[in-house]
Structures are given as C-alpha cells and as structure tokens.
Amino acid sequence: GLRPMTPDGTPIVGATRFLNLLLSTGHGTLGWTMACGSARLVSDMVSGQRPEISAEGLGIDRYAPGRARGRLARPVTAPA
C-alpha cells in the first residue's frame, strides 16, 4: 500500500501551532524502523520532559513558505 512520506524523506515529529497537537508522520517505508524513536520523542514532549532524542530538523516549520537556507522569510505586513 501507500506509505505517507515527506518530500525530503525525513519524518515530521514535533509540535504544531496548536498546543494539543503533536505530529509523528511521514516516515515512509521506515515507519516500523523509526517507530520507537519517534514514540520516545513524542512521549517526552507530551510529558514535558526534555527529549533525549534531538528533534532538530524534524518540525513541520521546515516547510514554511519562504524558508531558504535555514532561515524563515520575514512576515508579510500590509501596506500602510
């Protein structure tokens, strides 16, 4: 069957803009392989503990519009 996978092949694991929603998705064909690590990371986040596994580069913010070379674009403001 189909496997949910991100364009860059790295899963999305972490917080969202909604306080009660964490993501753990996009593992592709490595879902079972990465399941324990992702579950541990999410478990630490839910319980408020400092994660033992780095979440760097796993957040959904890496797909933010205007993201280039590791920087987010400036917020768009309405003309005065």
mmCIF file of the N, C-alpha and C atoms, coordinates in Angstrom:
data_MODEL
# 
_entry.id   MODEL 
# 
loop_
_atom_site.group_PDB 
_atom_site.id 
_atom_site.type_symbol 
_atom_site.label_atom_id 
_atom_site.label_alt_id 
_atom_site.label_comp_id 
_atom_site.label_asym_id 
_atom_site.label_entity_id 
_atom_site.label_seq_id 
_atom_site.pdbx_PDB_ins_code 
_atom_site.Cartn_x 
_atom_site.Cartn_y 
_atom_site.Cartn_z 
_atom_site.occupancy 
_atom_site.B_iso_or_equiv 
_atom_site.pdbx_formal_charge 
_atom_site.auth_seq_id 
_atom_site.auth_comp_id 
_atom_site.auth_asym_id 
_atom_site.auth_atom_id 
_atom_site.pdbx_PDB_model_num 
ATOM 1   N N  . GLY A 1 1  ? 0.802  -1.187 0.000  1.00 0.00 ? 1  GLY A N  1 
ATOM 2   C CA . GLY A 1 1  ? 0.000  0.000  0.000  1.00 0.00 ? 1  GLY A CA 1 
ATOM 3   C C  . GLY A 1 1  ? 0.850  1.257  0.000  1.00 0.00 ? 1  GLY A C  1 
ATOM 4   N N  . LEU A 1 2  ? 0.181  2.361  0.008  1.00 0.00 ? 2  LEU A N  1 
ATOM 5   C CA . LEU A 1 2  ? 0.853  3.658  0.016  1.00 0.00 ? 2  LEU A CA 1 
ATOM 6   C C  . LEU A 1 2  ? 1.443  3.942  1.385  1.00 0.00 ? 2  LEU A C  1 
ATOM 7   N N  . ARG A 1 3  ? 2.555  4.627  1.403  1.00 0.00 ? 3  ARG A N  1 
ATOM 8   C CA . ARG A 1 3  ? 3.228  4.994  2.646  1.00 0.00 ? 3  ARG A CA 1 
ATOM 9   C C  . ARG A 1 3  ? 3.367  6.518  2.687  1.00 0.00 ? 3  ARG A C  1 
ATOM 10  N N  . PRO A 1 4  ? 2.824  7.181  3.730  1.00 0.00 ? 4  PRO A N  1 
ATOM 11  C CA . PRO A 1 4  ? 2.983  8.632  3.828  1.00 0.00 ? 4  PRO A CA 1 
ATOM 12  C C  . PRO A 1 4  ? 4.454  8.992  3.999  1.00 0.00 ? 4  PRO A C  1 
ATOM 13  N N  . MET A 1 5  ? 4.955  9.838  3.118  1.00 0.00 ? 5  MET A N  1 
ATOM 14  C CA . MET A 1 5  ? 6.369  10.220 3.156  1.00 0.00 ? 5  MET A CA 1 
ATOM 15  C C  . MET A 1 5  ? 6.499  11.701 2.828  1.00 0.00 ? 5  MET A C  1 
ATOM 16  N N  . THR A 1 6  ? 7.433  12.356 3.454  1.00 0.00 ? 6  THR A N  1 
ATOM 17  C CA . THR A 1 6  ? 7.667  13.772 3.196  1.00 0.00 ? 6  THR A CA 1 
ATOM 18  C C  . THR A 1 6  ? 8.520  13.934 1.940  1.00 0.00 ? 6  THR A C  1 
ATOM 19  N N  . PRO A 1 7  ? 8.497  15.117 1.322  1.00 0.00 ? 7  PRO A N  1 
ATOM 20  C CA . PRO A 1 7  ? 9.299  15.335 0.119  1.00 0.00 ? 7  PRO A CA 1 
ATOM 21  C C  . PRO A 1 7  ? 10.802 15.150 0.337  1.00 0.00 ? 7  PRO A C  1 
ATOM 22  N N  . ASP A 1 8  ? 11.282 15.464 1.547  1.00 0.00 ? 8  ASP A N  1 
ATOM 23  C CA . ASP A 1 8  ? 12.723 15.332 1.794  1.00 0.00 ? 8  ASP A CA 1 
ATOM 24  C C  . ASP A 1 8  ? 13.091 13.997 2.441  1.00 0.00 ? 8  ASP A C  1 
ATOM 25  N N  . GLY A 1 9  ? 12.097 13.122 2.663  1.00 0.00 ? 9  GLY A N  1 
ATOM 26  C CA . GLY A 1 9  ? 12.364 11.800 3.211  1.00 0.00 ? 9  GLY A CA 1 
ATOM 27  C C  . GLY A 1 9  ? 12.551 11.744 4.717  1.00 0.00 ? 9  GLY A C  1 
ATOM 28  N N  . THR A 1 10 ? 12.487 12.889 5.376  1.00 0.00 ? 10 THR A N  1 
ATOM 29  C CA . THR A 1 10 ? 12.647 12.955 6.833  1.00 0.00 ? 10 THR A CA 1 
ATOM 30  C C  . THR A 1 10 ? 11.273 13.126 7.468  1.00 0.00 ? 10 THR A C  1 
ATOM 31  N N  . PRO A 1 11 ? 10.933 12.337 8.471  1.00 0.00 ? 11 PRO A N  1 
ATOM 32  C CA . PRO A 1 11 ? 9.602  12.456 9.064  1.00 0.00 ? 11 PRO A CA 1 
ATOM 33  C C  . PRO A 1 11 ? 9.387  13.801 9.751  1.00 0.00 ? 11 PRO A C  1 
ATOM 34  N N  . ILE A 1 12 ? 8.128  14.111 9.960  1.00 0.00 ? 12 ILE A N  1 
ATOM 35  C CA . ILE A 1 12 ? 7.739  15.294 10.729 1.00 0.00 ? 12 ILE A CA 1 
ATOM 36  C C  . ILE A 1 12 ? 7.372  14.806 12.121 1.00 0.00 ? 12 ILE A C  1 
ATOM 37  N N  . VAL A 1 13 ? 8.122  15.248 13.115 1.00 0.00 ? 13 VAL A N  1 
ATOM 38  C CA . VAL A 1 13 ? 7.865  14.866 14.501 1.00 0.00 ? 13 VAL A CA 1 
ATOM 39  C C  . VAL A 1 13 ? 7.998  16.121 15.349 1.00 0.00 ? 13 VAL A C  1 
ATOM 40  N N  . GLY A 1 14 ? 6.931  16.476 16.053 1.00 0.00 ? 14 GLY A N  1 
ATOM 41  C CA . GLY A 1 14 ? 7.032  17.617 16.946 1.00 0.00 ? 14 GLY A CA 1 
ATOM 42  C C  . GLY A 1 14 ? 5.766  18.429 17.059 1.00 0.00 ? 14 GLY A C  1 
ATOM 43  N N  . ALA A 1 15 ? 5.919  19.573 17.676 1.00 0.00 ? 15 ALA A N  1 
ATOM 44  C CA . ALA A 1 15 ? 4.811  20.460 17.996 1.00 0.00 ? 15 ALA A CA 1 
ATOM 45  C C  . ALA A 1 15 ? 4.260  21.148 16.756 1.00 0.00 ? 15 ALA A C  1 
ATOM 46  N N  . THR A 1 16 ? 3.038  21.622 16.893 1.00 0.00 ? 16 THR A N  1 
ATOM 47  C CA . THR A 1 16 ? 2.385  22.418 15.863 1.00 0.00 ? 16 THR A CA 1 
ATOM 48  C C  . THR A 1 16 ? 1.949  23.728 16.503 1.00 0.00 ? 16 THR A C  1 
ATOM 49  N N  . ARG A 1 17 ? 1.269  24.556 15.743 1.00 0.00 ? 17 ARG A N  1 
ATOM 50  C CA . ARG A 1 17 ? 0.783  25.814 16.321 1.00 0.00 ? 17 ARG A CA 1 
ATOM 51  C C  . ARG A 1 17 ? -0.377 25.585 17.283 1.00 0.00 ? 17 ARG A C  1 
ATOM 52  N N  . PHE A 1 18 ? -0.933 24.378 17.273 1.00 0.00 ? 18 PHE A N  1 
ATOM 53  C CA . PHE A 1 18 ? -1.997 24.015 18.199 1.00 0.00 ? 18 PHE A CA 1 
ATOM 54  C C  . PHE A 1 18 ? -1.373 23.336 19.414 1.00 0.00 ? 18 PHE A C  1 
ATOM 55  N N  . LEU A 1 19 ? -1.644 23.850 20.600 1.00 0.00 ? 19 LEU A N  1 
ATOM 56  C CA . LEU A 1 19 ? -0.997 23.350 21.814 1.00 0.00 ? 19 LEU A CA 1 
ATOM 57  C C  . LEU A 1 19 ? -1.274 21.878 22.106 1.00 0.00 ? 19 LEU A C  1 
ATOM 58  N N  . ASN A 1 20 ? -2.421 21.379 21.658 1.00 0.00 ? 20 ASN A N  1 
ATOM 59  C CA . ASN A 1 20 ? -2.788 19.996 21.965 1.00 0.00 ? 20 ASN A CA 1 
ATOM 60  C C  . ASN A 1 20 ? -2.582 19.050 20.780 1.00 0.00 ? 20 ASN A C  1 
ATOM 61  N N  . LEU A 1 21 ? -1.713 19.409 19.839 1.00 0.00 ? 21 LEU A N  1 
ATOM 62  C CA . LEU A 1 21 ? -1.474 18.565 18.667 1.00 0.00 ? 21 LEU A CA 1 
ATOM 63  C C  . LEU A 1 21 ? 0.021  18.422 18.406 1.00 0.00 ? 21 LEU A C  1 
ATOM 64  N N  . LEU A 1 22 ? 0.502  17.201 18.467 1.00 0.00 ? 22 LEU A N  1 
ATOM 65  C CA . LEU A 1 22 ? 1.877  16.867 18.087 1.00 0.00 ? 22 LEU A CA 1 
ATOM 66  C C  . LEU A 1 22 ? 1.810  15.964 16.865 1.00 0.00 ? 22 LEU A C  1 
ATOM 67  N N  . LEU A 1 23 ? 2.786  16.070 15.995 1.00 0.00 ? 23 LEU A N  1 
ATOM 68  C CA . LEU A 1 23 ? 2.820  15.241 14.791 1.00 0.00 ? 23 LEU A CA 1 
ATOM 69  C C  . LEU A 1 23 ? 3.909  14.187 14.874 1.00 0.00 ? 23 LEU A C  1 
ATOM 70  N N  . SER A 1 24 ? 3.631  13.055 14.302 1.00 0.00 ? 24 SER A N  1 
ATOM 71  C CA . SER A 1 24 ? 4.612  11.996 14.088 1.00 0.00 ? 24 SER A CA 1 
ATOM 72  C C  . SER A 1 24 ? 4.155  11.288 12.821 1.00 0.00 ? 24 SER A C  1 
ATOM 73  N N  . THR A 1 25 ? 4.594  11.801 11.683 1.00 0.00 ? 25 THR A N  1 
ATOM 74  C CA . THR A 1 25 ? 4.100  11.320 10.399 1.00 0.00 ? 25 THR A CA 1 
ATOM 75  C C  . THR A 1 25 ? 5.180  11.422 9.332  1.00 0.00 ? 25 THR A C  1 
ATOM 76  N N  . GLY A 1 26 ? 4.930  10.807 8.202  1.00 0.00 ? 26 GLY A N  1 
ATOM 77  C CA . GLY A 1 26 ? 5.834  10.925 7.065  1.00 0.00 ? 26 GLY A CA 1 
ATOM 78  C C  . GLY A 1 26 ? 7.058  10.039 7.120  1.00 0.00 ? 26 GLY A C  1 
ATOM 79  N N  . HIS A 1 27 ? 6.987  8.944  7.843  1.00 0.00 ? 27 HIS A N  1 
ATOM 80  C CA . HIS A 1 27 ? 8.135  8.051  7.980  1.00 0.00 ? 27 HIS A CA 1 
ATOM 81  C C  . HIS A 1 27 ? 8.363  7.175  6.748  1.00 0.00 ? 27 HIS A C  1 
ATOM 82  N N  . GLY A 1 28 ? 7.395  7.149  5.843  1.00 0.00 ? 28 GLY A N  1 
ATOM 83  C CA . GLY A 1 28 ? 7.544  6.359  4.625  1.00 0.00 ? 28 GLY A CA 1 
ATOM 84  C C  . GLY A 1 28 ? 7.720  4.880  4.910  1.00 0.00 ? 28 GLY A C  1 
ATOM 85  N N  . THR A 1 29 ? 8.619  4.255  4.180  1.00 0.00 ? 29 THR A N  1 
ATOM 86  C CA . THR A 1 29 ? 8.847  2.814  4.336  1.00 0.00 ? 29 THR A CA 1 
ATOM 87  C C  . THR A 1 29 ? 9.600  2.475  5.615  1.00 0.00 ? 29 THR A C  1 
ATOM 88  N N  . LEU A 1 30 ? 10.050 3.492  6.346  1.00 0.00 ? 30 LEU A N  1 
ATOM 89  C CA . LEU A 1 30 ? 10.803 3.255  7.581  1.00 0.00 ? 30 LEU A CA 1 
ATOM 90  C C  . LEU A 1 30 ? 9.947  3.443  8.833  1.00 0.00 ? 30 LEU A C  1 
ATOM 91  N N  . GLY A 1 31 ? 8.636  3.386  8.673  1.00 0.00 ? 31 GLY A N  1 
ATOM 92  C CA . GLY A 1 31 ? 7.733  3.600  9.803  1.00 0.00 ? 31 GLY A CA 1 
ATOM 93  C C  . GLY A 1 31 ? 8.017  2.704  10.992 1.00 0.00 ? 31 GLY A C  1 
ATOM 94  N N  . TRP A 1 32 ? 8.108  1.413  10.772 1.00 0.00 ? 32 TRP A N  1 
ATOM 95  C CA . TRP A 1 32 ? 8.384  0.480  11.868 1.00 0.00 ? 32 TRP A CA 1 
ATOM 96  C C  . TRP A 1 32 ? 9.801  0.662  12.392 1.00 0.00 ? 32 TRP A C  1 
ATOM 97  N N  . THR A 1 33 ? 10.726 0.976  11.524 1.00 0.00 ? 33 THR A N  1 
ATOM 98  C CA . THR A 1 33 ? 12.117 1.162  11.933 1.00 0.00 ? 33 THR A CA 1 
ATOM 99  C C  . THR A 1 33 ? 12.263 2.362  12.865 1.00 0.00 ? 33 THR A C  1 
ATOM 100 N N  . MET A 1 34 ? 11.539 3.438  12.571 1.00 0.00 ? 34 MET A N  1 
ATOM 101 C CA . MET A 1 34 ? 11.657 4.671  13.342 1.00 0.00 ? 34 MET A CA 1 
ATOM 102 C C  . MET A 1 34 ? 10.617 4.793  14.449 1.00 0.00 ? 34 MET A C  1 
ATOM 103 N N  . ALA A 1 35 ? 9.720  3.827  14.566 1.00 0.00 ? 35 ALA A N  1 
ATOM 104 C CA . ALA A 1 35 ? 8.589  3.933  15.494 1.00 0.00 ? 35 ALA A CA 1 
ATOM 105 C C  . ALA A 1 35 ? 9.012  4.160  16.938 1.00 0.00 ? 35 ALA A C  1 
ATOM 106 N N  . CYS A 1 36 ? 9.973  3.412  17.428 1.00 0.00 ? 36 CYS A N  1 
ATOM 107 C CA . CYS A 1 36 ? 10.376 3.532  18.838 1.00 0.00 ? 36 CYS A CA 1 
ATOM 108 C C  . CYS A 1 36 ? 11.001 4.892  19.135 1.00 0.00 ? 36 CYS A C  1 
ATOM 109 N N  . GLY A 1 37 ? 11.856 5.363  18.255 1.00 0.00 ? 37 GLY A N  1 
ATOM 110 C CA . GLY A 1 37 ? 12.489 6.664  18.459 1.00 0.00 ? 37 GLY A CA 1 
ATOM 111 C C  . GLY A 1 37 ? 11.483 7.796  18.397 1.00 0.00 ? 37 GLY A C  1 
ATOM 112 N N  . SER A 1 38 ? 10.588 7.740  17.415 1.00 0.00 ? 38 SER A N  1 
ATOM 113 C CA . SER A 1 38 ? 9.562  8.775  17.292 1.00 0.00 ? 38 SER A CA 1 
ATOM 114 C C  . SER A 1 38 ? 8.627  8.754  18.488 1.00 0.00 ? 38 SER A C  1 
ATOM 115 N N  . ALA A 1 39 ? 8.246  7.555  18.926 1.00 0.00 ? 39 ALA A N  1 
ATOM 116 C CA . ALA A 1 39 ? 7.357  7.437  20.089 1.00 0.00 ? 39 ALA A CA 1 
ATOM 117 C C  . ALA A 1 39 ? 8.026  7.982  21.345 1.00 0.00 ? 39 ALA A C  1 
ATOM 118 N N  . ARG A 1 40 ? 9.301  7.725  21.506 1.00 0.00 ? 40 ARG A N  1 
ATOM 119 C CA . ARG A 1 40 ? 10.032 8.238  22.676 1.00 0.00 ? 40 ARG A CA 1 
ATOM 120 C C  . ARG A 1 40 ? 10.070 9.760  22.655 1.00 0.00 ? 40 ARG A C  1 
ATOM 121 N N  . LEU A 1 41 ? 10.340 10.325 21.490 1.00 0.00 ? 41 LEU A N  1 
ATOM 122 C CA . LEU A 1 41 ? 10.397 11.774 21.342 1.00 0.00 ? 41 LEU A CA 1 
ATOM 123 C C  . LEU A 1 41 ? 9.045  12.400 21.669 1.00 0.00 ? 41 LEU A C  1 
ATOM 124 N N  . VAL A 1 42 ? 7.980  11.869 21.097 1.00 0.00 ? 42 VAL A N  1 
ATOM 125 C CA . VAL A 1 42 ? 6.639  12.394 21.353 1.00 0.00 ? 42 VAL A CA 1 
ATOM 126 C C  . VAL A 1 42 ? 6.258  12.205 22.821 1.00 0.00 ? 42 VAL A C  1 
ATOM 127 N N  . SER A 1 43 ? 6.591  11.071 23.390 1.00 0.00 ? 43 SER A N  1 
ATOM 128 C CA . SER A 1 43 ? 6.307  10.804 24.803 1.00 0.00 ? 43 SER A CA 1 
ATOM 129 C C  . SER A 1 43 ? 6.974  11.841 25.703 1.00 0.00 ? 43 SER A C  1 
ATOM 130 N N  . ASP A 1 44 ? 8.235  12.140 25.432 1.00 0.00 ? 44 ASP A N  1 
ATOM 131 C CA . ASP A 1 44 ? 8.944  13.154 26.216 1.00 0.00 ? 44 ASP A CA 1 
ATOM 132 C C  . ASP A 1 44 ? 8.284  14.519 26.060 1.00 0.00 ? 44 ASP A C  1 
ATOM 133 N N  . MET A 1 45 ? 7.877  14.864 24.839 1.00 0.00 ? 45 MET A N  1 
ATOM 134 C CA . MET A 1 45 ? 7.239  16.158 24.598 1.00 0.00 ? 45 MET A CA 1 
ATOM 135 C C  . MET A 1 45 ? 5.904  16.261 25.335 1.00 0.00 ? 45 MET A C  1 
ATOM 136 N N  . VAL A 1 46 ? 5.100  15.209 25.278 1.00 0.00 ? 46 VAL A N  1 
ATOM 137 C CA . VAL A 1 46 ? 3.790  15.210 25.928 1.00 0.00 ? 46 VAL A CA 1 
ATOM 138 C C  . VAL A 1 46 ? 3.930  15.323 27.441 1.00 0.00 ? 46 VAL A C  1 
ATOM 139 N N  . SER A 1 47 ? 4.911  14.635 28.002 1.00 0.00 ? 47 SER A N  1 
ATOM 140 C CA . SER A 1 47 ? 5.080  14.633 29.459 1.00 0.00 ? 47 SER A CA 1 
ATOM 141 C C  . SER A 1 47 ? 5.853  15.843 29.973 1.00 0.00 ? 47 SER A C  1 
ATOM 142 N N  . GLY A 1 48 ? 6.318  16.698 29.066 1.00 0.00 ? 48 GLY A N  1 
ATOM 143 C CA . GLY A 1 48 ? 7.028  17.903 29.473 1.00 0.00 ? 48 GLY A CA 1 
ATOM 144 C C  . GLY A 1 48 ? 8.478  17.680 29.841 1.00 0.00 ? 48 GLY A C  1 
ATOM 145 N N  . GLN A 1 49 ? 9.006  16.507 29.527 1.00 0.00 ? 49 GLN A N  1 
ATOM 146 C CA . GLN A 1 49 ? 10.410 16.218 29.807 1.00 0.00 ? 49 GLN A CA 1 
ATOM 147 C C  . GLN A 1 49 ? 11.286 16.699 28.653 1.00 0.00 ? 49 GLN A C  1 
ATOM 148 N N  . ARG A 1 50 ? 12.527 16.962 28.969 1.00 0.00 ? 50 ARG A N  1 
ATOM 149 C CA . ARG A 1 50 ? 13.476 17.325 27.922 1.00 0.00 ? 50 ARG A CA 1 
ATOM 150 C C  . ARG A 1 50 ? 13.746 16.068 27.093 1.00 0.00 ? 50 ARG A C  1 
ATOM 151 N N  . PRO A 1 51 ? 13.475 16.115 25.775 1.00 0.00 ? 51 PRO A N  1 
ATOM 152 C CA . PRO A 1 51 ? 13.669 14.922 24.947 1.00 0.00 ? 51 PRO A CA 1 
ATOM 153 C C  . PRO A 1 51 ? 15.122 14.453 24.929 1.00 0.00 ? 51 PRO A C  1 
ATOM 154 N N  . GLU A 1 52 ? 15.291 13.137 25.052 1.00 0.00 ? 52 GLU A N  1 
ATOM 155 C CA . GLU A 1 52 ? 16.627 12.548 24.961 1.00 0.00 ? 52 GLU A CA 1 
ATOM 156 C C  . GLU A 1 52 ? 17.103 12.480 23.516 1.00 0.00 ? 52 GLU A C  1 
ATOM 157 N N  . ILE A 1 53 ? 16.162 12.544 22.588 1.00 0.00 ? 53 ILE A N  1 
ATOM 158 C CA . ILE A 1 53 ? 16.468 12.485 21.160 1.00 0.00 ? 53 ILE A CA 1 
ATOM 159 C C  . ILE A 1 53 ? 16.276 13.880 20.592 1.00 0.00 ? 53 ILE A C  1 
ATOM 160 N N  . SER A 1 54 ? 17.212 14.354 19.808 1.00 0.00 ? 54 SER A N  1 
ATOM 161 C CA . SER A 1 54 ? 17.106 15.681 19.215 1.00 0.00 ? 54 SER A CA 1 
ATOM 162 C C  . SER A 1 54 ? 15.971 15.728 18.192 1.00 0.00 ? 54 SER A C  1 
ATOM 163 N N  . ALA A 1 55 ? 15.177 16.785 18.268 1.00 0.00 ? 55 ALA A N  1 
ATOM 164 C CA . ALA A 1 55 ? 14.098 16.999 17.310 1.00 0.00 ? 55 ALA A CA 1 
ATOM 165 C C  . ALA A 1 55 ? 14.504 18.015 16.247 1.00 0.00 ? 55 ALA A C  1 
ATOM 166 N N  . GLU A 1 56 ? 15.764 18.404 16.263 1.00 0.00 ? 56 GLU A N  1 
ATOM 167 C CA . GLU A 1 56 ? 16.239 19.401 15.309 1.00 0.00 ? 56 GLU A CA 1 
ATOM 168 C C  . GLU A 1 56 ? 16.032 18.919 13.875 1.00 0.00 ? 56 GLU A C  1 
ATOM 169 N N  . GLY A 1 57 ? 15.399 19.756 13.078 1.00 0.00 ? 57 GLY A N  1 
ATOM 170 C CA . GLY A 1 57 ? 15.166 19.434 11.677 1.00 0.00 ? 57 GLY A CA 1 
ATOM 171 C C  . GLY A 1 57 ? 13.974 18.535 11.420 1.00 0.00 ? 57 GLY A C  1 
ATOM 172 N N  . LEU A 1 58 ? 13.215 18.192 12.465 1.00 0.00 ? 58 LEU A N  1 
ATOM 173 C CA . LEU A 1 58 ? 12.070 17.307 12.278 1.00 0.00 ? 58 LEU A CA 1 
ATOM 174 C C  . LEU A 1 58 ? 10.736 18.046 12.281 1.00 0.00 ? 58 LEU A C  1 
ATOM 175 N N  . GLY A 1 59 ? 10.737 19.321 12.641 1.00 0.00 ? 59 GLY A N  1 
ATOM 176 C CA . GLY A 1 59 ? 9.490  20.080 12.762 1.00 0.00 ? 59 GLY A CA 1 
ATOM 177 C C  . GLY A 1 59 ? 8.859  20.407 11.429 1.00 0.00 ? 59 GLY A C  1 
ATOM 178 N N  . ILE A 1 60 ? 7.563  20.650 11.472 1.00 0.00 ? 60 ILE A N  1 
ATOM 179 C CA . ILE A 1 60 ? 6.830  20.998 10.260 1.00 0.00 ? 60 ILE A CA 1 
ATOM 180 C C  . ILE A 1 60 ? 7.239  22.373 9.746  1.00 0.00 ? 60 ILE A C  1 
ATOM 181 N N  . ASP A 1 61 ? 7.843  23.192 10.605 1.00 0.00 ? 61 ASP A N  1 
ATOM 182 C CA . ASP A 1 61 ? 8.254  24.535 10.199 1.00 0.00 ? 61 ASP A CA 1 
ATOM 183 C C  . ASP A 1 61 ? 9.304  24.517 9.091  1.00 0.00 ? 61 ASP A C  1 
ATOM 184 N N  . ARG A 1 62 ? 9.935  23.397 8.846  1.00 0.00 ? 62 ARG A N  1 
ATOM 185 C CA . ARG A 1 62 ? 10.917 23.353 7.756  1.00 0.00 ? 62 ARG A CA 1 
ATOM 186 C C  . ARG A 1 62 ? 10.251 23.497 6.395  1.00 0.00 ? 62 ARG A C  1 
ATOM 187 N N  . TYR A 1 63 ? 8.936  23.369 6.343  1.00 0.00 ? 63 TYR A N  1 
ATOM 188 C CA . TYR A 1 63 ? 8.194  23.561 5.101  1.00 0.00 ? 63 TYR A CA 1 
ATOM 189 C C  . TYR A 1 63 ? 7.504  24.917 5.054  1.00 0.00 ? 63 TYR A C  1 
ATOM 190 N N  . ALA A 1 64 ? 7.861  25.824 5.948  1.00 0.00 ? 64 ALA A N  1 
ATOM 191 C CA . ALA A 1 64 ? 7.238  27.147 5.987  1.00 0.00 ? 64 ALA A CA 1 
ATOM 192 C C  . ALA A 1 64 ? 7.504  27.886 4.680  1.00 0.00 ? 64 ALA A C  1 
ATOM 193 N N  . PRO A 1 65 ? 6.496  28.616 4.174  1.00 0.00 ? 65 PRO A N  1 
ATOM 194 C CA . PRO A 1 65 ? 6.704  29.383 2.946  1.00 0.00 ? 65 PRO A CA 1 
ATOM 195 C C  . PRO A 1 65 ? 7.864  30.360 3.113  1.00 0.00 ? 65 PRO A C  1 
ATOM 196 N N  . GLY A 1 66 ? 8.694  30.466 2.121  1.00 0.00 ? 66 GLY A N  1 
ATOM 197 C CA . GLY A 1 66 ? 9.802  31.402 2.150  1.00 0.00 ? 66 GLY A CA 1 
ATOM 198 C C  . GLY A 1 66 ? 11.032 30.891 2.858  1.00 0.00 ? 66 GLY A C  1 
ATOM 199 N N  . ARG A 1 67 ? 11.005 29.667 3.314  1.00 0.00 ? 67 ARG A N  1 
ATOM 200 C CA . ARG A 1 67 ? 12.174 29.131 4.017  1.00 0.00 ? 67 ARG A CA 1 
ATOM 201 C C  . ARG A 1 67 ? 13.271 28.856 2.996  1.00 0.00 ? 67 ARG A C  1 
ATOM 202 N N  . ALA A 1 68 ? 14.416 29.404 3.261  1.00 0.00 ? 68 ALA A N  1 
ATOM 203 C CA . ALA A 1 68 ? 15.547 29.190 2.355  1.00 0.00 ? 68 ALA A CA 1 
ATOM 204 C C  . ALA A 1 68 ? 16.832 29.224 3.153  1.00 0.00 ? 68 ALA A C  1 
ATOM 205 N N  . ARG A 1 69 ? 17.689 28.278 2.912  1.00 0.00 ? 69 ARG A N  1 
ATOM 206 C CA . ARG A 1 69 ? 18.990 28.211 3.569  1.00 0.00 ? 69 ARG A CA 1 
ATOM 207 C C  . ARG A 1 69 ? 18.883 28.301 5.085  1.00 0.00 ? 69 ARG A C  1 
ATOM 208 N N  . GLY A 1 70 ? 17.869 27.635 5.654  1.00 0.00 ? 70 GLY A N  1 
ATOM 209 C CA . GLY A 1 70 ? 17.742 27.580 7.106  1.00 0.00 ? 70 GLY A CA 1 
ATOM 210 C C  . GLY A 1 70 ? 17.142 28.807 7.758  1.00 0.00 ? 70 GLY A C  1 
ATOM 211 N N  . ARG A 1 71 ? 16.647 29.753 6.958  1.00 0.00 ? 71 ARG A N  1 
ATOM 212 C CA . ARG A 1 71 ? 16.061 30.967 7.528  1.00 0.00 ? 71 ARG A CA 1 
ATOM 213 C C  . ARG A 1 71 ? 14.610 31.085 7.103  1.00 0.00 ? 71 ARG A C  1 
ATOM 214 N N  . LEU A 1 72 ? 13.779 31.570 8.009  1.00 0.00 ? 72 LEU A N  1 
ATOM 215 C CA . LEU A 1 72 ? 12.391 31.835 7.659  1.00 0.00 ? 72 LEU A CA 1 
ATOM 216 C C  . LEU A 1 72 ? 12.294 33.217 7.042  1.00 0.00 ? 72 LEU A C  1 
ATOM 217 N N  . ALA A 1 73 ? 11.386 33.357 6.093  1.00 0.00 ? 73 ALA A N  1 
ATOM 218 C CA . ALA A 1 73 ? 11.168 34.659 5.469  1.00 0.00 ? 73 ALA A CA 1 
ATOM 219 C C  . ALA A 1 73 ? 10.572 35.619 6.489  1.00 0.00 ? 73 ALA A C  1 
ATOM 220 N N  . ARG A 1 74 ? 10.732 36.903 6.249  1.00 0.00 ? 74 ARG A N  1 
ATOM 221 C CA . ARG A 1 74 ? 10.131 37.898 7.131  1.00 0.00 ? 74 ARG A CA 1 
ATOM 222 C C  . ARG A 1 74 ? 8.616  37.839 6.998  1.00 0.00 ? 74 ARG A C  1 
ATOM 223 N N  . PRO A 1 75 ? 7.892  38.137 8.081  1.00 0.00 ? 75 PRO A N  1 
ATOM 224 C CA . PRO A 1 75 ? 6.433  38.135 7.991  1.00 0.00 ? 75 PRO A CA 1 
ATOM 225 C C  . PRO A 1 75 ? 5.950  39.175 6.992  1.00 0.00 ? 75 PRO A C  1 
ATOM 226 N N  . VAL A 1 76 ? 4.899  38.854 6.294  1.00 0.00 ? 76 VAL A N  1 
ATOM 227 C CA . VAL A 1 76 ? 4.310  39.789 5.341  1.00 0.00 ? 76 VAL A CA 1 
ATOM 228 C C  . VAL A 1 76 ? 3.454  40.772 6.119  1.00 0.00 ? 76 VAL A C  1 
ATOM 229 N N  . THR A 1 77 ? 3.633  42.054 5.852  1.00 0.00 ? 77 THR A N  1 
ATOM 230 C CA . THR A 1 77 ? 2.824  43.075 6.519  1.00 0.00 ? 77 THR A CA 1 
ATOM 231 C C  . THR A 1 77 ? 2.024  43.835 5.476  1.00 0.00 ? 77 THR A C  1 
ATOM 232 N N  . ALA A 1 78 ? 0.854  44.283 5.881  1.00 0.00 ? 78 ALA A N  1 
ATOM 233 C CA . ALA A 1 78 ? 0.001  45.045 4.973  1.00 0.00 ? 78 ALA A CA 1 
ATOM 234 C C  . ALA A 1 78 ? 0.593  46.428 4.745  1.00 0.00 ? 78 ALA A C  1 
ATOM 235 N N  . PRO A 1 79 ? 0.465  46.947 3.526  1.00 0.00 ? 79 PRO A N  1 
ATOM 236 C CA . PRO A 1 79 ? 0.971  48.301 3.267  1.00 0.00 ? 79 PRO A CA 1 
ATOM 237 C C  . PRO A 1 79 ? 0.218  49.331 4.107  1.00 0.00 ? 79 PRO A C  1 
ATOM 238 N N  . ALA A 1 80 ? 0.921  50.386 4.489  1.00 0.00 ? 80 ALA A N  1 
ATOM 239 C CA . ALA A 1 80 ? 0.310  51.430 5.330  1.00 0.00 ? 80 ALA A CA 1 
ATOM 240 C C  . ALA A 1 80 ? -0.600 52.319 4.527  1.00 0.00 ? 80 ALA A C  1 
# 
